[in-house]
Amino acid sequence: MPRLIGVDIPNDKRLEIALTYLFGVGRTTALKICADLTLDPGLKARDLSEEQLTTLAGYIQKEYTVEGNLRRELASNVNRLRDIGCYRGMRHRRGLPVRGQRTRTNARGRKGAKKTVAGKKSVKGMK
């Protein structure tokens, strides 16, 4: 498996797909990188030479924010929102949806597993 910017990219995938294993690189960006470096997007990752791998890694690091730097940047953006105490920061802090979604139903992915609260006693139980 070729290693690119600290990430193992799969041997058997086409280059345009293999590049998407890098955090911050999607299909469009991968195709743009291939076009800029005149690499065939259909080329298998295992067929890349060492020279091509080094030019690819250098170009990606110079032109794009990817992997650790991008993760750090995103985390610092969220921390800034939390620190200034804005609405979005409060939602991040409480683990609730940030972009205006409803929470009465749904939002389970953001809120976590359902926490059952003891309900009212039934009429039959009161007698």
Chimera marker file (.cmm) of the C-alpha trace (Angstrom):
<marker_set name="trace">
<marker id="1" x="0.000" y="0.000" z="0.000" r="1" g="1" b="0" radius="0.5"/>
<marker id="2" x="1.442" y="3.363" z="-0.950" r="1" g="1" b="0" radius="0.5"/>
<marker id="3" x="1.659" y="5.809" z="1.923" r="1" g="1" b="0" radius="0.5"/>
<marker id="4" x="0.674" y="9.404" z="1.247" r="1" g="1" b="0" radius="0.5"/>
<marker id="5" x="0.792" y="12.130" z="3.933" r="1" g="1" b="0" radius="0.5"/>
<marker id="6" x="0.628" y="9.531" z="6.718" r="1" g="1" b="0" radius="0.5"/>
<marker id="7" x="-2.303" y="7.606" z="5.206" r="1" g="1" b="0" radius="0.5"/>
<marker id="8" x="-2.206" y="4.214" z="3.503" r="1" g="1" b="0" radius="0.5"/>
<marker id="9" x="-4.057" y="4.448" z="0.220" r="1" g="1" b="0" radius="0.5"/>
<marker id="10" x="-5.440" y="1.192" z="-1.231" r="1" g="1" b="0" radius="0.5"/>
<marker id="11" x="-3.461" y="-0.572" z="-3.957" r="1" g="1" b="0" radius="0.5"/>
<marker id="12" x="-6.317" y="-1.863" z="-6.065" r="1" g="1" b="0" radius="0.5"/>
<marker id="13" x="-8.335" y="1.338" z="-6.423" r="1" g="1" b="0" radius="0.5"/>
<marker id="14" x="-8.099" y="3.905" z="-9.182" r="1" g="1" b="0" radius="0.5"/>
<marker id="15" x="-6.047" y="6.978" z="-8.270" r="1" g="1" b="0" radius="0.5"/>
<marker id="16" x="-9.076" y="9.303" z="-8.232" r="1" g="1" b="0" radius="0.5"/>
<marker id="17" x="-10.761" y="7.036" z="-5.637" r="1" g="1" b="0" radius="0.5"/>
<marker id="18" x="-7.585" y="6.252" z="-3.660" r="1" g="1" b="0" radius="0.5"/>
<marker id="19" x="-6.913" y="9.966" z="-3.089" r="1" g="1" b="0" radius="0.5"/>
<marker id="20" x="-10.297" y="10.344" z="-1.382" r="1" g="1" b="0" radius="0.5"/>
<marker id="21" x="-8.919" y="8.282" z="1.535" r="1" g="1" b="0" radius="0.5"/>
<marker id="22" x="-7.142" y="11.498" z="2.579" r="1" g="1" b="0" radius="0.5"/>
<marker id="23" x="-9.235" y="13.606" z="4.947" r="1" g="1" b="0" radius="0.5"/>
<marker id="24" x="-10.206" y="16.754" z="3.070" r="1" g="1" b="0" radius="0.5"/>
<marker id="25" x="-9.920" y="15.322" z="-0.454" r="1" g="1" b="0" radius="0.5"/>
<marker id="26" x="-13.118" y="14.390" z="-2.270" r="1" g="1" b="0" radius="0.5"/>
<marker id="27" x="-13.774" y="13.181" z="-5.802" r="1" g="1" b="0" radius="0.5"/>
<marker id="28" x="-13.705" y="16.647" z="-7.377" r="1" g="1" b="0" radius="0.5"/>
<marker id="29" x="-10.482" y="17.629" z="-5.643" r="1" g="1" b="0" radius="0.5"/>
<marker id="30" x="-8.887" y="14.283" z="-6.518" r="1" g="1" b="0" radius="0.5"/>
<marker id="31" x="-9.712" y="14.762" z="-10.198" r="1" g="1" b="0" radius="0.5"/>
<marker id="32" x="-8.351" y="18.315" z="-10.070" r="1" g="1" b="0" radius="0.5"/>
<marker id="33" x="-5.102" y="17.080" z="-8.483" r="1" g="1" b="0" radius="0.5"/>
<marker id="34" x="-4.732" y="14.427" z="-11.196" r="1" g="1" b="0" radius="0.5"/>
<marker id="35" x="-5.326" y="17.028" z="-13.916" r="1" g="1" b="0" radius="0.5"/>
<marker id="36" x="-2.841" y="19.507" z="-12.414" r="1" g="1" b="0" radius="0.5"/>
<marker id="37" x="-0.104" y="16.862" z="-12.146" r="1" g="1" b="0" radius="0.5"/>
<marker id="38" x="-1.042" y="15.235" z="-15.497" r="1" g="1" b="0" radius="0.5"/>
<marker id="39" x="-1.615" y="11.868" z="-13.846" r="1" g="1" b="0" radius="0.5"/>
<marker id="40" x="-4.112" y="9.390" z="-15.290" r="1" g="1" b="0" radius="0.5"/>
<marker id="41" x="-7.063" y="9.175" z="-12.843" r="1" g="1" b="0" radius="0.5"/>
<marker id="42" x="-7.656" y="5.576" z="-13.981" r="1" g="1" b="0" radius="0.5"/>
<marker id="43" x="-4.154" y="4.505" z="-12.943" r="1" g="1" b="0" radius="0.5"/>
<marker id="44" x="-4.070" y="2.018" z="-10.061" r="1" g="1" b="0" radius="0.5"/>
<marker id="45" x="-2.398" y="3.340" z="-6.911" r="1" g="1" b="0" radius="0.5"/>
<marker id="46" x="0.080" y="0.444" z="-6.855" r="1" g="1" b="0" radius="0.5"/>
<marker id="47" x="1.402" y="1.513" z="-10.274" r="1" g="1" b="0" radius="0.5"/>
<marker id="48" x="2.592" y="4.910" z="-8.997" r="1" g="1" b="0" radius="0.5"/>
<marker id="49" x="6.367" y="5.325" z="-8.917" r="1" g="1" b="0" radius="0.5"/>
<marker id="50" x="8.191" y="6.708" z="-5.880" r="1" g="1" b="0" radius="0.5"/>
<marker id="51" x="8.849" y="9.933" z="-7.786" r="1" g="1" b="0" radius="0.5"/>
<marker id="52" x="5.140" y="10.344" z="-8.584" r="1" g="1" b="0" radius="0.5"/>
<marker id="53" x="4.242" y="9.688" z="-4.935" r="1" g="1" b="0" radius="0.5"/>
<marker id="54" x="6.639" y="12.353" z="-3.671" r="1" g="1" b="0" radius="0.5"/>
<marker id="55" x="5.433" y="14.960" z="-6.193" r="1" g="1" b="0" radius="0.5"/>
<marker id="56" x="1.833" y="14.075" z="-5.352" r="1" g="1" b="0" radius="0.5"/>
<marker id="57" x="2.433" y="14.430" z="-1.602" r="1" g="1" b="0" radius="0.5"/>
<marker id="58" x="4.321" y="17.702" z="-2.028" r="1" g="1" b="0" radius="0.5"/>
<marker id="59" x="1.654" y="19.193" z="-4.291" r="1" g="1" b="0" radius="0.5"/>
<marker id="60" x="-1.232" y="18.204" z="-2.001" r="1" g="1" b="0" radius="0.5"/>
<marker id="61" x="0.476" y="19.599" z="1.109" r="1" g="1" b="0" radius="0.5"/>
<marker id="62" x="1.371" y="22.842" z="-0.664" r="1" g="1" b="0" radius="0.5"/>
<marker id="63" x="-1.999" y="23.508" z="-2.316" r="1" g="1" b="0" radius="0.5"/>
<marker id="64" x="-4.582" y="22.011" z="0.061" r="1" g="1" b="0" radius="0.5"/>
<marker id="65" x="-5.265" y="21.827" z="3.777" r="1" g="1" b="0" radius="0.5"/>
<marker id="66" x="-5.638" y="18.108" z="4.489" r="1" g="1" b="0" radius="0.5"/>
<marker id="67" x="-5.417" y="15.515" z="7.286" r="1" g="1" b="0" radius="0.5"/>
<marker id="68" x="-4.063" y="16.739" z="10.642" r="1" g="1" b="0" radius="0.5"/>
<marker id="69" x="-3.959" y="20.438" z="9.744" r="1" g="1" b="0" radius="0.5"/>
<marker id="70" x="-7.565" y="20.384" z="8.547" r="1" g="1" b="0" radius="0.5"/>
<marker id="71" x="-8.754" y="18.462" z="11.619" r="1" g="1" b="0" radius="0.5"/>
<marker id="72" x="-6.960" y="20.981" z="13.875" r="1" g="1" b="0" radius="0.5"/>
<marker id="73" x="-8.482" y="23.905" z="11.976" r="1" g="1" b="0" radius="0.5"/>
<marker id="74" x="-12.014" y="22.488" z="12.272" r="1" g="1" b="0" radius="0.5"/>
<marker id="75" x="-11.564" y="21.790" z="15.997" r="1" g="1" b="0" radius="0.5"/>
<marker id="76" x="-10.260" y="25.310" z="16.607" r="1" g="1" b="0" radius="0.5"/>
<marker id="77" x="-13.263" y="26.766" z="14.752" r="1" g="1" b="0" radius="0.5"/>
<marker id="78" x="-15.662" y="24.849" z="17.021" r="1" g="1" b="0" radius="0.5"/>
<marker id="79" x="-13.662" y="25.829" z="20.127" r="1" g="1" b="0" radius="0.5"/>
<marker id="80" x="-13.806" y="29.492" z="19.076" r="1" g="1" b="0" radius="0.5"/>
<marker id="81" x="-17.598" y="29.270" z="18.793" r="1" g="1" b="0" radius="0.5"/>
<marker id="82" x="-17.761" y="27.681" z="22.261" r="1" g="1" b="0" radius="0.5"/>
<marker id="83" x="-15.484" y="30.305" z="23.797" r="1" g="1" b="0" radius="0.5"/>
<marker id="84" x="-17.385" y="33.317" z="22.488" r="1" g="1" b="0" radius="0.5"/>
<marker id="85" x="-20.624" y="31.785" z="23.782" r="1" g="1" b="0" radius="0.5"/>
<marker id="86" x="-22.658" y="32.202" z="20.609" r="1" g="1" b="0" radius="0.5"/>
<marker id="87" x="-25.748" y="30.101" z="19.882" r="1" g="1" b="0" radius="0.5"/>
<marker id="88" x="-23.866" y="27.652" z="17.667" r="1" g="1" b="0" radius="0.5"/>
<marker id="89" x="-21.187" y="27.257" z="20.336" r="1" g="1" b="0" radius="0.5"/>
<marker id="90" x="-23.811" y="26.494" z="22.971" r="1" g="1" b="0" radius="0.5"/>
<marker id="91" x="-25.360" y="23.833" z="20.707" r="1" g="1" b="0" radius="0.5"/>
<marker id="92" x="-21.931" y="22.249" z="20.185" r="1" g="1" b="0" radius="0.5"/>
<marker id="93" x="-21.306" y="22.276" z="23.937" r="1" g="1" b="0" radius="0.5"/>
<marker id="94" x="-24.651" y="20.601" z="24.699" r="1" g="1" b="0" radius="0.5"/>
<marker id="95" x="-24.284" y="18.048" z="21.911" r="1" g="1" b="0" radius="0.5"/>
<marker id="96" x="-27.419" y="19.184" z="20.088" r="1" g="1" b="0" radius="0.5"/>
<marker id="97" x="-27.930" y="19.842" z="16.371" r="1" g="1" b="0" radius="0.5"/>
<marker id="98" x="-26.244" y="23.076" z="15.332" r="1" g="1" b="0" radius="0.5"/>
<marker id="99" x="-27.942" y="23.980" z="12.072" r="1" g="1" b="0" radius="0.5"/>
<marker id="100" x="-31.556" y="24.467" z="13.050" r="1" g="1" b="0" radius="0.5"/>
<marker id="101" x="-32.811" y="20.891" z="12.901" r="1" g="1" b="0" radius="0.5"/>
<marker id="102" x="-35.698" y="19.836" z="15.122" r="1" g="1" b="0" radius="0.5"/>
<marker id="103" x="-35.006" y="17.972" z="18.343" r="1" g="1" b="0" radius="0.5"/>
<marker id="104" x="-38.473" y="16.978" z="19.529" r="1" g="1" b="0" radius="0.5"/>
<marker id="105" x="-38.180" y="13.922" z="17.325" r="1" g="1" b="0" radius="0.5"/>
<marker id="106" x="-35.121" y="12.684" z="15.451" r="1" g="1" b="0" radius="0.5"/>
<marker id="107" x="-31.648" y="14.159" z="16.158" r="1" g="1" b="0" radius="0.5"/>
<marker id="108" x="-30.664" y="10.795" z="17.683" r="1" g="1" b="0" radius="0.5"/>
<marker id="109" x="-27.313" y="10.795" z="15.934" r="1" g="1" b="0" radius="0.5"/>
<marker id="110" x="-26.290" y="14.026" z="17.612" r="1" g="1" b="0" radius="0.5"/>
<marker id="111" x="-27.982" y="13.453" z="20.983" r="1" g="1" b="0" radius="0.5"/>
<marker id="112" x="-26.936" y="9.816" z="21.372" r="1" g="1" b="0" radius="0.5"/>
<marker id="113" x="-28.985" y="6.799" z="22.382" r="1" g="1" b="0" radius="0.5"/>
<marker id="114" x="-32.460" y="7.382" z="23.797" r="1" g="1" b="0" radius="0.5"/>
<marker id="115" x="-32.572" y="7.951" z="27.552" r="1" g="1" b="0" radius="0.5"/>
<marker id="116" x="-35.881" y="6.658" z="28.883" r="1" g="1" b="0" radius="0.5"/>
<marker id="117" x="-37.482" y="8.792" z="31.581" r="1" g="1" b="0" radius="0.5"/>
<marker id="118" x="-39.963" y="7.251" z="34.034" r="1" g="1" b="0" radius="0.5"/>
<marker id="119" x="-43.446" y="8.054" z="32.754" r="1" g="1" b="0" radius="0.5"/>
<marker id="120" x="-46.664" y="8.828" z="34.610" r="1" g="1" b="0" radius="0.5"/>
<marker id="121" x="-48.331" y="6.111" z="36.624" r="1" g="1" b="0" radius="0.5"/>
<marker id="122" x="-51.213" y="4.481" z="34.799" r="1" g="1" b="0" radius="0.5"/>
<marker id="123" x="-54.786" y="4.744" z="36.085" r="1" g="1" b="0" radius="0.5"/>
<marker id="124" x="-54.862" y="0.999" z="36.736" r="1" g="1" b="0" radius="0.5"/>
<marker id="125" x="-51.821" y="1.248" z="38.984" r="1" g="1" b="0" radius="0.5"/>
<marker id="126" x="-53.438" y="3.979" z="41.091" r="1" g="1" b="0" radius="0.5"/>
<marker id="127" x="-56.419" y="1.802" z="42.203" r="1" g="1" b="0" radius="0.5"/>
<link id1="1" id2="2" r="1" g="1" b="0" radius="0.2"/>
<link id1="2" id2="3" r="1" g="1" b="0" radius="0.2"/>
<link id1="3" id2="4" r="1" g="1" b="0" radius="0.2"/>
<link id1="4" id2="5" r="1" g="1" b="0" radius="0.2"/>
<link id1="5" id2="6" r="1" g="1" b="0" radius="0.2"/>
<link id1="6" id2="7" r="1" g="1" b="0" radius="0.2"/>
<link id1="7" id2="8" r="1" g="1" b="0" radius="0.2"/>
<link id1="8" id2="9" r="1" g="1" b="0" radius="0.2"/>
<link id1="9" id2="10" r="1" g="1" b="0" radius="0.2"/>
<link id1="10" id2="11" r="1" g="1" b="0" radius="0.2"/>
<link id1="11" id2="12" r="1" g="1" b="0" radius="0.2"/>
<link id1="12" id2="13" r="1" g="1" b="0" radius="0.2"/>
<link id1="13" id2="14" r="1" g="1" b="0" radius="0.2"/>
<link id1="14" id2="15" r="1" g="1" b="0" radius="0.2"/>
<link id1="15" id2="16" r="1" g="1" b="0" radius="0.2"/>
<link id1="16" id2="17" r="1" g="1" b="0" radius="0.2"/>
<link id1="17" id2="18" r="1" g="1" b="0" radius="0.2"/>
<link id1="18" id2="19" r="1" g="1" b="0" radius="0.2"/>
<link id1="19" id2="20" r="1" g="1" b="0" radius="0.2"/>
<link id1="20" id2="21" r="1" g="1" b="0" radius="0.2"/>
<link id1="21" id2="22" r="1" g="1" b="0" radius="0.2"/>
<link id1="22" id2="23" r="1" g="1" b="0" radius="0.2"/>
<link id1="23" id2="24" r="1" g="1" b="0" radius="0.2"/>
<link id1="24" id2="25" r="1" g="1" b="0" radius="0.2"/>
<link id1="25" id2="26" r="1" g="1" b="0" radius="0.2"/>
<link id1="26" id2="27" r="1" g="1" b="0" radius="0.2"/>
<link id1="27" id2="28" r="1" g="1" b="0" radius="0.2"/>
<link id1="28" id2="29" r="1" g="1" b="0" radius="0.2"/>
<link id1="29" id2="30" r="1" g="1" b="0" radius="0.2"/>
<link id1="30" id2="31" r="1" g="1" b="0" radius="0.2"/>
<link id1="31" id2="32" r="1" g="1" b="0" radius="0.2"/>
<link id1="32" id2="33" r="1" g="1" b="0" radius="0.2"/>
<link id1="33" id2="34" r="1" g="1" b="0" radius="0.2"/>
<link id1="34" id2="35" r="1" g="1" b="0" radius="0.2"/>
<link id1="35" id2="36" r="1" g="1" b="0" radius="0.2"/>
<link id1="36" id2="37" r="1" g="1" b="0" radius="0.2"/>
<link id1="37" id2="38" r="1" g="1" b="0" radius="0.2"/>
<link id1="38" id2="39" r="1" g="1" b="0" radius="0.2"/>
<link id1="39" id2="40" r="1" g="1" b="0" radius="0.2"/>
<link id1="40" id2="41" r="1" g="1" b="0" radius="0.2"/>
<link id1="41" id2="42" r="1" g="1" b="0" radius="0.2"/>
<link id1="42" id2="43" r="1" g="1" b="0" radius="0.2"/>
<link id1="43" id2="44" r="1" g="1" b="0" radius="0.2"/>
<link id1="44" id2="45" r="1" g="1" b="0" radius="0.2"/>
<link id1="45" id2="46" r="1" g="1" b="0" radius="0.2"/>
<link id1="46" id2="47" r="1" g="1" b="0" radius="0.2"/>
<link id1="47" id2="48" r="1" g="1" b="0" radius="0.2"/>
<link id1="48" id2="49" r="1" g="1" b="0" radius="0.2"/>
<link id1="49" id2="50" r="1" g="1" b="0" radius="0.2"/>
<link id1="50" id2="51" r="1" g="1" b="0" radius="0.2"/>
<link id1="51" id2="52" r="1" g="1" b="0" radius="0.2"/>
<link id1="52" id2="53" r="1" g="1" b="0" radius="0.2"/>
<link id1="53" id2="54" r="1" g="1" b="0" radius="0.2"/>
<link id1="54" id2="55" r="1" g="1" b="0" radius="0.2"/>
<link id1="55" id2="56" r="1" g="1" b="0" radius="0.2"/>
<link id1="56" id2="57" r="1" g="1" b="0" radius="0.2"/>
<link id1="57" id2="58" r="1" g="1" b="0" radius="0.2"/>
<link id1="58" id2="59" r="1" g="1" b="0" radius="0.2"/>
<link id1="59" id2="60" r="1" g="1" b="0" radius="0.2"/>
<link id1="60" id2="61" r="1" g="1" b="0" radius="0.2"/>
<link id1="61" id2="62" r="1" g="1" b="0" radius="0.2"/>
<link id1="62" id2="63" r="1" g="1" b="0" radius="0.2"/>
<link id1="63" id2="64" r="1" g="1" b="0" radius="0.2"/>
<link id1="64" id2="65" r="1" g="1" b="0" radius="0.2"/>
<link id1="65" id2="66" r="1" g="1" b="0" radius="0.2"/>
<link id1="66" id2="67" r="1" g="1" b="0" radius="0.2"/>
<link id1="67" id2="68" r="1" g="1" b="0" radius="0.2"/>
<link id1="68" id2="69" r="1" g="1" b="0" radius="0.2"/>
<link id1="69" id2="70" r="1" g="1" b="0" radius="0.2"/>
<link id1="70" id2="71" r="1" g="1" b="0" radius="0.2"/>
<link id1="71" id2="72" r="1" g="1" b="0" radius="0.2"/>
<link id1="72" id2="73" r="1" g="1" b="0" radius="0.2"/>
<link id1="73" id2="74" r="1" g="1" b="0" radius="0.2"/>
<link id1="74" id2="75" r="1" g="1" b="0" radius="0.2"/>
<link id1="75" id2="76" r="1" g="1" b="0" radius="0.2"/>
<link id1="76" id2="77" r="1" g="1" b="0" radius="0.2"/>
<link id1="77" id2="78" r="1" g="1" b="0" radius="0.2"/>
<link id1="78" id2="79" r="1" g="1" b="0" radius="0.2"/>
<link id1="79" id2="80" r="1" g="1" b="0" radius="0.2"/>
<link id1="80" id2="81" r="1" g="1" b="0" radius="0.2"/>
<link id1="81" id2="82" r="1" g="1" b="0" radius="0.2"/>
<link id1="82" id2="83" r="1" g="1" b="0" radius="0.2"/>
<link id1="83" id2="84" r="1" g="1" b="0" radius="0.2"/>
<link id1="84" id2="85" r="1" g="1" b="0" radius="0.2"/>
<link id1="85" id2="86" r="1" g="1" b="0" radius="0.2"/>
<link id1="86" id2="87" r="1" g="1" b="0" radius="0.2"/>
<link id1="87" id2="88" r="1" g="1" b="0" radius="0.2"/>
<link id1="88" id2="89" r="1" g="1" b="0" radius="0.2"/>
<link id1="89" id2="90" r="1" g="1" b="0" radius="0.2"/>
<link id1="90" id2="91" r="1" g="1" b="0" radius="0.2"/>
<link id1="91" id2="92" r="1" g="1" b="0" radius="0.2"/>
<link id1="92" id2="93" r="1" g="1" b="0" radius="0.2"/>
<link id1="93" id2="94" r="1" g="1" b="0" radius="0.2"/>
<link id1="94" id2="95" r="1" g="1" b="0" radius="0.2"/>
<link id1="95" id2="96" r="1" g="1" b="0" radius="0.2"/>
<link id1="96" id2="97" r="1" g="1" b="0" radius="0.2"/>
<link id1="97" id2="98" r="1" g="1" b="0" radius="0.2"/>
<link id1="98" id2="99" r="1" g="1" b="0" radius="0.2"/>
<link id1="99" id2="100" r="1" g="1" b="0" radius="0.2"/>
<link id1="100" id2="101" r="1" g="1" b="0" radius="0.2"/>
<link id1="101" id2="102" r="1" g="1" b="0" radius="0.2"/>
<link id1="102" id2="103" r="1" g="1" b="0" radius="0.2"/>
<link id1="103" id2="104" r="1" g="1" b="0" radius="0.2"/>
<link id1="104" id2="105" r="1" g="1" b="0" radius="0.2"/>
<link id1="105" id2="106" r="1" g="1" b="0" radius="0.2"/>
<link id1="106" id2="107" r="1" g="1" b="0" radius="0.2"/>
<link id1="107" id2="108" r="1" g="1" b="0" radius="0.2"/>
<link id1="108" id2="109" r="1" g="1" b="0" radius="0.2"/>
<link id1="109" id2="110" r="1" g="1" b="0" radius="0.2"/>
<link id1="110" id2="111" r="1" g="1" b="0" radius="0.2"/>
<link id1="111" id2="112" r="1" g="1" b="0" radius="0.2"/>
<link id1="112" id2="113" r="1" g="1" b="0" radius="0.2"/>
<link id1="113" id2="114" r="1" g="1" b="0" radius="0.2"/>
<link id1="114" id2="115" r="1" g="1" b="0" radius="0.2"/>
<link id1="115" id2="116" r="1" g="1" b="0" radius="0.2"/>
<link id1="116" id2="117" r="1" g="1" b="0" radius="0.2"/>
<link id1="117" id2="118" r="1" g="1" b="0" radius="0.2"/>
<link id1="118" id2="119" r="1" g="1" b="0" radius="0.2"/>
<link id1="119" id2="120" r="1" g="1" b="0" radius="0.2"/>
<link id1="120" id2="121" r="1" g="1" b="0" radius="0.2"/>
<link id1="121" id2="122" r="1" g="1" b="0" radius="0.2"/>
<link id1="122" id2="123" r="1" g="1" b="0" radius="0.2"/>
<link id1="123" id2="124" r="1" g="1" b="0" radius="0.2"/>
<link id1="124" id2="125" r="1" g="1" b="0" radius="0.2"/>
<link id1="125" id2="126" r="1" g="1" b="0" radius="0.2"/>
<link id1="126" id2="127" r="1" g="1" b="0" radius="0.2"/>
</marker_set>
